[in-house]
């Protein structure tokens, strides 16, 4: 199962949408170009935005999950392309209903979910995921990707990132040259609240309470180390001072 267009699954909009349909209104009933296959390519496309121009993906016949808000032009085009479809609610896809229909209509009992976090997260939140598999493998595929010319925004951002990073490294090196490592190291964790702020501003992600507690503990330990080092330096400076001798008084 894959998500909609542009989600990283390889599904993309065709250059031209389906032509306007002027025939008899089409009923919002499930339609299948075929009902027998070893495997199916199931795609979620709630509003019917994909003009397929094909009936299979990787040799597997397509089945598209739609809502009743899709246009007649989309349905007519999909029928012409031989793309099967089924409906799951009126405006938003009911994932549980979609899986039930896939099982009843086509006998599908197991799905491999591919795509970005949108579809994956929705199925996980709905309690419809039985098994998770995480595969981490080294790859050199990026070396063979087609070249993409950077935009003006890219050229503006890249030097800025380089300048910020170089400035950070210079400041850290300067700090370690001026003070003990035990004093400087804890302050590297000040990046935690900064990263948390950027995460909230860009992606609306809020760190857990345990993360804040760990960051606070680290910062407090850094402040304590600074206080302790300063106190020891002050005590050492006082101990190295020559003793004060009172001036002798003349006897009268």
PyMOL commands that set and color helices and strands:
alter all, ss='L'
color gray80, all
select helices_A, chain A and resi 72-81+95-106+117-125+141-144+152-178+181-203+209-239
alter helices_A, ss='H'
color red, helices_A
select strands_A, chain A and resi 40-44+56-57+60-66+84-87
alter strands_A, ss='S'
color yellow, strands_A
deselect
rebuild
show_as cartoon
